[in-house]
């Protein structure tokens, strides 16, 4: 049976893939890109996979694999014919050991919410999905830690932890789909990094399967462990190119007893920067998020998704969230801060939400921006770190540069972390607009020693621009590490490291 | 001239080294330890060093090099005849390039306050001291970051930052001597990790010189940068075996406007654990330190250093520190918490210090414990992570095991991080006592999946016990990385990785 399915796949392209054709780029559209020297998938391989995983966990029907081939943004499309859905570490170990010997390329995939084409195949890499690796294994209330399989959905994990007065230290718009293993593999940042720090600090342990199938147990749940090199750090942000993360252990902050959300409108970006600086000083330890949205961006999210904006038209908007242990204290701190900001005319208008439902409503204006941009057609997505002094100038310069050729050019993001999301949209992919943006924006960012990918990673789309943020010596060392850990290069090829 | 100095050194042992003889172990006392296949230092090498650094920065006189050969605990003693004191990255690059070609072994040394023999030579490795790499290069108030050379003393850095309302996110007893580069190289933990997280989270960038002299510039000052593997993480905690850290960039928390210190006495360890759990829940975001000291330990620090203890005799003591942005709120939170603890008879007695001078006095009881233990003679020093449920049992079991053969067996440390400092003292080094402790304590720790070195690192003394906390596969990968980054093994040999 498997043999027939594979034959059919090879002979006829899937009609439903056409749906995305206008916006997705396949490997053929990258003229200099060549398929690596990997084995072609044979029927006997599919049989081996099936013998390891059981028949229901090896997908080869065109309709079944379609969703695994296309990224969430619908900007890139792979050509896999086979998706594997293991349930545990041992199965992943067996699969990788086999693929390594056969030189079959593998694309690990979590919730497939990545924004740089890192989680979908480029050619015909077998997709290794963590969607069935979805067990929470242990919650330790004494040490405030959790151990979970890598495929647990972020929101599901957080909901479970909320029962115990704990929380996951990251949160992002894709929380309903993204997997915790994918978050760790991509070093996801998100909305509360300024309070809870990066995953390099809060991931305590990782279990990963190496390219050759060997299980690497760094599944520590200790806050402190200085016994040798901290190998788990290598996997955080390596986007599945050094190993497949199978379990993670996280340090968990206490769930705040009180959360307040201030939603503000402001006249200028200078005011936005001032509010950030002052909130950091005045709200101190209770500040848990500091986000901004520009006017063009607010227009996009409200119009394209039909959401309502409780404040009137303004040049800029901010969301300032506080999280603390004492509602009275928190409210007092926030009120004093906001009164000062209004009295000094730094903030034009504002509202404070204390009810969770009202907070969720406001957060939608921020969290659903990515979705709203897709409604325009094709989204050129950039995620850069910049010094505050030139932060918004990047948007102004880019807007002028693309001019009328783009539907819009917007700026929003995590000002509290110096992280700007700069997005340009057009009805469909335009090489002309792309050429206006790249490498211009990378050069711009590099000039100020910014990062050309603050939190999204390099994946497929940005790997060849790594030189704008990393030195040649650093890239060379990365390549050596990759070569050492995955000598056949089977793990997520064409990702992270540059082609040359 | 250099030639004569070297000759004299080779022919006559330094008389002042005798002073430590009773307590320091030299390489001859480790029967299975063999000098690596490194070049012997020749006069021409010293001349080359002098030509790179200038004559005043190459020490070869026995009296001058003595302090660099002996660790702070006076438990190990190296035999270097040459100490180099470079001023900048370029000089270190030149030195390492030369040493790598000549296969001269190098021991990087910061403030030499390490507790596992990692910062002193074992045989005749050349010491590369960062003591003149002491410039603070940039403080950025917008992004709250600092860039400094690696030899800046931790306390000096913090004092400078205090002028700007900022602070270094680590603090430890050795702050007056330890270097920030050494802190990073050893992934120092210290007194406030539970609040500000580990250096894996707060180090934003590192510049390091590789074994072959190549400068690796990962000197990012951005909060977020996901462009390729996070190479700087490899250097954090690698104890100078993968490269010499020359500059570091740190993310800085705002300096708290209000600090309170509660000093408590308690009847049992169960009460200590309860106070920790409750402080985490009730003090939440303002809790900045949670330390404990047992009775035996308090006796040692008060008697050996003639310090006074403001509370009466008790089985256990705790220091609970809060740091926040609003003195009234902080005091209110702490008072409610302490009233509850006293009312519920979990705490026997307590005092709260708000004046900095009074706080310093109390902190001395904690910070000077290591020093007080040395007064006894030889200190067998252990630094382990354990689950709270078995945390103090380790001390009780060990105390029973060493019995009257030890001067004392004490427990103290960072209960907030699950980090126990377990120390045994004797008048002089006793192999019998050592054999009672090791490998017993490592086996004990391993049974509970603890770490045999929570924050001190492995250095020279604990490298061969790495297997109690790390899997064979993990150690193998560490060795591969070492081999890749330092093929001649010149950087801090006999450290971190096991002999076999």
Interface residues (C-beta under 8 A of the other chain):
Chain A: X140 X142 X143 X144 X165 X186 X187 X189 X193 X194 X197 X198 X200 X201 X202 X210 X214 X215 X216 X217 X218 X220 X221 X222 X223 X224 X225 X226 X227 X228 X229 X230 X231 X233 X234 X236 X237 X238 X242 X254 X256 X257 X277 X280 X281 X282 X283 X284 X285 X286 X323 X324 X325 X326 X329 X332 X333 X385 X387 X388 X389 X414 X417 X418 X419 X449 X450 X451 X452 X453 X454 X455 X456 X457 X458 X462 X466 X469 X470 X471 X473 X474 X475 X477 X478 X480 X481 X484 X485 X496 X497
Chain B: X140 X142 X143 X144 X165 X186 X187 X189 X193 X194 X197 X198 X200 X201 X202 X210 X214 X215 X216 X217 X218 X220 X221 X222 X223 X224 X225 X226 X227 X228 X229 X230 X231 X233 X234 X236 X237 X238 X242 X254 X256 X257 X277 X280 X281 X282 X283 X284 X285 X286 X323 X324 X325 X326 X329 X332 X333 X385 X387 X388 X389 X414 X417 X418 X419 X449 X450 X451 X452 X453 X454 X455 X456 X457 X458 X462 X466 X469 X470 X471 X473 X474 X475 X477 X478 X480 X481 X484 X485 X496 X497
